[in-house]
Amino acid sequence: MTALLADLSYTPPAVPEVPGVGHLVVQLCLLTGFVLAICPGLFWASRRVGRGREPGTRSGGLEYVAALPLNSRCSLHLLKAGDHSVVIGSELGGLKPVVALPDSFEAALRHVTATATGATRP
């Protein structure tokens, strides 16, 4: 048993050499330059991926017609589903109630405008 314990002597490994500060600074500058160099490419790619949301795009029977930003967090979106127009509101919490516009929205708008101007006349 003492022979087994005599073979278990431990010698710690040598302390590694400390890298120079200049080498670390050069490595930091190179990696920072690399990250800054790929940023414009990532920006371009993210803009390219988001193009599906531009007005005039179609997805199946749904067409994204227009958007009206109300403030930095809310907007209205006009969609066309077949022959029907739909207005959807969106904000940070998600989509809000959907309003289906009548088939002839321009005629309804003219009627409301005529009624409003006619009501204000004596």
Order of alpha helices (4+ residues) and beta strands (2+ residues): alpha-alpha-beta-beta-beta-beta-beta-alpha
